[in-house]
Amino acid sequence: MVENITDNIGVLIPSLDPDEKLIILIDKLVNTNLFSHRIVIIDDGTQEQTIFDEIAHKTSDEVQIIHHAENFGKGAALKTGFKYFIEHHPEITGIATLDSDGQHTVADLQKCIALFAQQPHDLTIGSRTFSKDIPFRSRFGNTLTSSLVRLLTGLKLSDTQTGLRVIPIDYAKELLTFSGDRFEFEFDMLLEAKKSHIAIHEQPIETIYIDNNATSHFRVIRDSLSIYLQFFKFSLSSLLSFVIDIAVFALVIHLLGEASFQAIMWATILARLVSSIANYLVNRHLVFEGVGTATMRKYGALVIVQMLLSGYLTHLVSTEIHVVHQTTLLITLMKIFIDFVLFLASYQIQTKLIFVKKE
């Protein structure tokens, strides 16, 4: 007998305050006879249990419903589902996630699973097309997160907020260690995939928004802030370090009264020494929350390389455009531009090599 590609796939649906659309989705999934006893719903603290009671009555033991006593967040619901599949279905190779608000069809789920079957160790996501007909908050949020993913990882993804995903079981085990419990969890899943050597494949799916996406529990301001929180904290930490660095650099250049190579290097070294101490302490304890091993040694090496590059490039540029004898302000402005480029590179290095969770 030929094995069906869905035989080793679990279906996971996180849900909060669902309506009839969840019942319709479950009916369609059960009627396919493709996911026998591998459909799991996580009730993330819903007060009114009518929908879940009806599903439990209609599906008997075909669908497993797990209840959270209160609303812990979508990320927490997904982790609960991952843990259930890992403990109760060791045979599965991937977990497919869907939203409960009617945005995902069974046909699109099957397309994503078919693509996943070709690369069972990679992450497959269902990507929607964001036309002008799509609600503004959805288009805006997706554009912003897509741009940030491209900036931080180099990945060009068209839909970073899709809830339709097929996740390799090994990556699901790793995701259980992630700290986020709300919408930022799905964003971190994309950011960390590259670091875990997991490719991301996109499967075009139908774009469905019912009642202008009114049933979505995504809080535009609060949840967007949580999604971008680490990068915001890193940026603020770097801004503080930058202000200290530039202030000390400008002061030393002013006191020395010259812009020779030696003067620029000494100013760079002193400025970076003071600013890097502040930056390390903030990044270590507030931005990356104490993760990583031998972080001080690695960070110190990064600081030395950046410091030398900053000083050398600042001197090189000032020499090439003949401003060696110009004002402190002009030389400082050139250093600001160079340090901004180095800042982007530094974020990549710190997230991927320095402040990394121990395996």
LOTOR-408336 format. One line per 4 residues: number of its first residue (from 1); their letters; for each residue x, y, z of C-alpha. Coordinates in steps of 0.2 Angstrom, whole numbers, plus 5000, padded with zeros to 4 digits. Example, Ala and Ser with C-alpha at 12.3 -4.5 7.8 and 13.67 -1.06 7.14 Angstrom:
BEGIN
1 = AS = 5062,4978,5039; 5068,4995,5036
END
This chain:
BEGIN
1 = MVEN = 5000,5000,5000; 5007,5017,4995; 5009,5029,5010; 4999,5045,5009
5 = ITDN = 5009,5061,5011; 4997,5066,5025; 4999,5050,5035; 5014,5058,5045
9 = IGVL = 5007,5075,5047; 4998,5082,5062; 4985,5096,5061; 4986,5110,5075
13 = IPSL = 4973,5124,5077; 4976,5137,5090; 4959,5145,5094; 4952,5159,5105
17 = DPDE = 4934,5164,5105; 4930,5154,5089; 4913,5155,5079; 4905,5143,5067
21 = KLII = 4919,5145,5055; 4929,5133,5066; 4916,5120,5066; 4915,5121,5046
25 = LIDK = 4934,5119,5046; 4934,5104,5057; 4920,5096,5047; 4930,5098,5031
29 = LVNT = 4946,5091,5039; 4937,5076,5046; 4928,5072,5030; 4944,5071,5021
33 = NLFS = 4949,5055,5031; 4967,5061,5029; 4971,5065,5047; 4964,5051,5058
37 = HRIV = 4966,5056,5076; 4979,5069,5071; 4969,5085,5073; 4972,5095,5088
41 = IIDD = 4963,5111,5094; 4971,5122,5107; 4957,5132,5116; 4968,5147,5122
45 = GTQE = 4956,5152,5137; 4939,5154,5128; 4925,5158,5141; 4911,5153,5130
49 = QTIF = 4913,5134,5127; 4898,5131,5115; 4908,5129,5099; 4921,5117,5107
53 = DEIA = 4907,5107,5115; 4898,5105,5098; 4915,5100,5090; 4918,5087,5104
57 = HKTS = 4900,5080,5102; 4901,5079,5083; 4919,5072,5081; 4920,5060,5096
61 = DEVQ = 4938,5055,5098; 4943,5061,5080; 4948,5078,5086; 4958,5081,5102
65 = IIHH = 4954,5098,5111; 4966,5104,5124; 4960,5119,5135; 4971,5133,5143
69 = AENF = 4963,5139,5159; 4966,5157,5153; 4973,5166,5137; 4992,5163,5137
73 = GKGA = 4994,5169,5119; 4995,5161,5102; 5013,5156,5104; 5009,5147,5120
77 = ALKT = 4995,5138,5112; 5006,5132,5098; 5019,5126,5110; 5006,5116,5119
81 = GFKY = 5001,5108,5103; 5019,5104,5098; 5022,5096,5115; 5006,5085,5113
85 = FIEH = 5011,5079,5096; 5029,5075,5101; 5023,5065,5116; 5008,5056,5108
89 = HPEI = 5012,5054,5090; 5031,5050,5088; 5027,5044,5070; 5024,5061,5063
93 = TGIA = 5037,5071,5053; 5028,5088,5052; 5015,5098,5061; 5003,5109,5050
97 = TLDS = 4996,5124,5059; 4980,5133,5053; 4970,5148,5060; 4953,5145,5066
101 = DGQH = 4944,5160,5058; 4941,5153,5041; 4956,5161,5032; 4963,5144,5027
105 = TVAD = 4956,5131,5016; 4958,5112,5017; 4964,5113,4998; 4977,5125,5003
109 = LQKC = 4983,5114,5017; 4985,5100,5006; 4995,5110,4994; 5007,5115,5008
113 = IALF = 5009,5097,5014; 5013,5092,4996; 5027,5105,4995; 5033,5100,5012
117 = AQQP = 5034,5081,5007; 5047,5086,4994; 5058,5095,5008; 5052,5087,5024
121 = HDLT = 5066,5095,5034; 5062,5113,5029; 5048,5125,5034; 5034,5127,5022
125 = IGSR = 5022,5142,5023; 5006,5147,5014; 5009,5164,5006; 4994,5175,5002
129 = TFSK = 4994,5189,4989; 4991,5206,4997; 4981,5217,4985; 4973,5234,4989
133 = DIPF = 4957,5224,4993; 4965,5217,5009; 4962,5226,5025; 4975,5240,5028
137 = RSRF = 4981,5233,5045; 4985,5217,5037; 4994,5224,5022; 5004,5236,5034
141 = GNTL = 5009,5223,5046; 5014,5211,5033; 5024,5224,5024; 5033,5229,5040
145 = TSSL = 5037,5212,5046; 5043,5206,5028; 5055,5221,5027; 5062,5217,5045
149 = VRLL = 5064,5199,5040; 5074,5204,5025; 5084,5216,5034; 5089,5204,5049
153 = TGLK = 5090,5187,5039; 5092,5191,5021; 5076,5181,5017; 5064,5188,5005
157 = LSDT = 5047,5182,5010; 5030,5188,5003; 5020,5183,5018; 5027,5183,5036
161 = QTGL = 5011,5183,5046; 5003,5168,5038; 4996,5155,5051; 4996,5141,5038
165 = RVIP = 5013,5132,5040; 5020,5115,5040; 5034,5113,5052; 5047,5099,5053
169 = IDYA = 5045,5090,5069; 5064,5093,5074; 5061,5111,5072; 5045,5110,5082
173 = KELL = 5055,5102,5096; 5067,5117,5095; 5053,5130,5095; 5048,5124,5112
177 = TFSG = 5063,5133,5119; 5058,5150,5112; 5053,5163,5125; 5039,5172,5116
181 = DRFE = 5021,5166,5120; 5011,5178,5109; 5011,5183,5090; 5030,5187,5091
185 = FEFD = 5032,5168,5092; 5028,5165,5074; 5039,5179,5069; 5054,5172,5079
189 = MLLE = 5050,5155,5070; 5055,5163,5053; 5070,5173,5060; 5077,5158,5069
193 = AKKS = 5075,5146,5054; 5090,5151,5045; 5101,5150,5061; 5095,5132,5063
197 = HIAI = 5099,5128,5045; 5081,5127,5040; 5076,5134,5023; 5058,5142,5021
201 = HEQP = 5048,5137,5006; 5032,5147,5001; 5016,5139,4993; 5004,5152,4986
205 = IETI = 4987,5150,4994; 4970,5159,4992; 4968,5175,5001; 4953,5175,5012
209 = YIDN = 4947,5190,5023; 4930,5188,5031; 4921,5204,5037; 4937,5214,5035
213 = NATS = 4946,5202,5046; 4936,5207,5061; 4938,5191,5071; 4957,5192,5071
217 = HFRV = 4964,5194,5089; 4980,5203,5083; 4982,5219,5092; 4990,5231,5079
221 = IRDS = 5000,5242,5091; 5003,5230,5106; 5007,5214,5096; 5017,5223,5083
225 = LSIY = 5028,5230,5097; 5030,5213,5104; 5035,5206,5087; 5049,5219,5084
229 = LQFF = 5053,5220,5103; 5071,5212,5102; 5076,5223,5087; 5069,5239,5095
233 = KFSL = 5078,5235,5111; 5094,5231,5101; 5092,5248,5092; 5089,5258,5108
237 = SSLL = 5104,5250,5116; 5115,5254,5100; 5108,5271,5100; 5114,5274,5118
241 = SFVI = 5131,5266,5114; 5132,5277,5098; 5128,5293,5108; 5142,5289,5121
245 = DIAV = 5154,5283,5107; 5152,5299,5096; 5152,5311,5111; 5169,5303,5117
249 = FALV = 5176,5303,5100; 5172,5321,5096; 5178,5327,5113; 5195,5318,5110
253 = IHLL = 5197,5324,5092; 5193,5342,5099; 5206,5341,5113; 5219,5334,5102
257 = GEAS = 5216,5347,5089; 5220,5337,5074; 5214,5323,5062; 5229,5313,5059
261 = FQAI = 5228,5294,5058; 5235,5292,5075; 5223,5305,5083; 5208,5297,5074
265 = MWAT = 5213,5279,5080; 5216,5285,5098; 5199,5294,5098; 5191,5278,5091
269 = ILAR = 5199,5267,5104; 5194,5277,5119; 5176,5280,5113; 5173,5262,5109
273 = LVSS = 5180,5256,5125; 5168,5267,5135; 5153,5264,5124; 5156,5245,5122
277 = IANY = 5155,5242,5141; 5138,5251,5142; 5132,5242,5126; 5138,5224,5132
281 = LVNR = 5129,5226,5149; 5113,5232,5141; 5113,5219,5127; 5118,5205,5139
285 = HLVF = 5105,5208,5152; 5090,5217,5143; 5091,5213,5124; 5096,5195,5124
289 = EGVG = 5090,5191,5142; 5107,5183,5147; 5107,5169,5134; 5124,5163,5126
293 = TATM = 5140,5156,5132; 5157,5165,5133; 5148,5180,5128; 5161,5193,5135
297 = RKYG = 5175,5185,5125; 5165,5185,5109; 5159,5202,5111; 5176,5209,5115
301 = ALVI = 5183,5201,5099; 5168,5209,5089; 5171,5226,5097; 5190,5226,5093
305 = VQML = 5186,5222,5074; 5173,5235,5073; 5184,5248,5082; 5198,5245,5070
309 = LSGY = 5187,5245,5055; 5178,5261,5061; 5194,5270,5064; 5203,5264,5048
313 = LTHL = 5188,5268,5036; 5185,5285,5044; 5203,5290,5041; 5202,5282,5024
317 = VSTE = 5186,5291,5018; 5192,5308,5026; 5209,5306,5017; 5201,5302,5000
321 = IHVV = 5189,5317,5000; 5203,5328,5007; 5195,5334,5023; 5210,5329,5035
325 = HQTT = 5211,5348,5040; 5192,5351,5040; 5181,5352,5056; 5178,5340,5069
329 = LLIT = 5160,5340,5064; 5163,5334,5046; 5174,5320,5052; 5162,5315,5065
333 = LMKI = 5148,5314,5052; 5158,5302,5041; 5161,5291,5057; 5142,5291,5060
337 = FIDF = 5138,5284,5043; 5152,5271,5044; 5146,5265,5061; 5128,5264,5055
341 = VLFL = 5134,5251,5042; 5144,5242,5055; 5128,5242,5067; 5118,5232,5054
345 = ASYQ = 5132,5219,5053; 5134,5219,5072; 5116,5214,5075; 5118,5199,5063
349 = IQTK = 5134,5194,5072; 5127,5196,5090; 5111,5186,5086; 5119,5172,5077
353 = LIFV = 5136,5170,5085; 5136,5178,5102; 5120,5179,5112; 5114,5161,5106
357 = KKE = 5105,5149,5116; 5115,5134,5121; 5110,5118,5112
END
